[in-house]
Amino acid sequence: MEQNCMAIYHCCAQVISASKGRSAVNAAAYRSGTILRSDYYGETFDYTRKGGVIYSEIMLCENAPKAYGERATLWNTVIFHVKCIKFFQI
């Protein structure tokens, strides 16, 4: 008997609001279970002992800078470009 299996896609997005003291770099480290340093806040976020992360990937379009494939570079660049706005949300 042949079984047909199908993966079910799930996506959940949340707003990371700096005005509420949240950090996109911290959130990225937590969700990926990695260690990331925030250039803007001068803090290191270490979630390497966090369990439950089965897979984590950064998908870039063809014309995106290859350096953005590295998580810390990607999120620190995002913060750099929006930090001039007093109450930014990512």
C-alpha positions in Angstrom: 0.0 0.0 0.0 1.5 3.3 -1.0 1.1 6.3 1.3 1.0 9.9 0.0 2.5 12.4 2.4 2.3 16.2 2.1 4.1 18.8 4.2 1.9 21.5 5.6 3.4 25.0 5.5 3.0 27.3 8.5 4.2 30.9 8.8 3.9 33.1 11.9 5.0 36.8 11.8 5.3 39.2 14.7 6.2 42.9 14.9 9.4 43.6 16.7 9.0 47.1 18.1 12.1 48.9 19.3 10.0 51.5 21.1 8.9 48.7 23.4 12.5 47.7 24.1 12.6 44.7 21.7 15.5 43.8 19.5 15.3 42.2 16.1 18.8 40.8 16.6 17.7 39.2 19.9 14.5 37.8 18.3 16.6 36.4 15.4 19.0 34.7 17.8 16.1 33.2 19.8 14.2 31.9 16.8 17.3 30.4 15.2 18.9 29.1 18.4 22.2 30.8 17.7 24.5 33.4 19.2 24.3 36.9 17.6 25.8 40.2 18.5 23.9 43.5 18.1 26.0 46.3 16.9 23.3 48.8 17.8 22.7 47.7 21.4 26.2 46.4 22.0 24.9 43.2 23.4 25.4 39.5 22.6 22.4 37.2 22.6 23.1 33.5 23.1 20.4 31.0 22.6 22.6 28.1 21.6 21.2 26.0 24.5 17.6 26.6 23.5 16.0 23.5 22.4 13.3 23.0 19.7 15.0 24.5 16.7 14.9 21.8 14.1 15.9 23.9 11.1 16.8 27.5 10.4 17.7 29.1 7.0 18.0 32.5 5.5 16.7 32.6 1.9 18.0 35.4 -0.3 16.8 36.5 -3.7 19.4 36.3 -6.5 20.4 40.0 -6.4 20.8 40.2 -2.6 24.3 40.7 -1.2 25.7 37.3 -0.3 26.9 38.7 3.0 23.2 38.8 4.1 23.3 35.1 4.2 25.1 35.5 7.6 22.4 36.1 10.2 24.2 38.8 12.3 25.1 40.8 9.1 21.6 40.7 7.9 19.9 41.9 11.1 22.5 44.4 12.0 22.2 45.9 8.5 18.4 46.1 8.9 18.8 47.9 12.3 21.4 50.2 10.8 19.0 51.3 8.0 16.0 51.9 10.3 17.7 53.2 13.5 17.2 56.9 12.4 13.5 56.4 12.9 12.6 57.0 16.6 9.9 54.3 16.8 10.6 51.8 14.2 9.1 48.4 13.8 10.5 45.4 12.1 
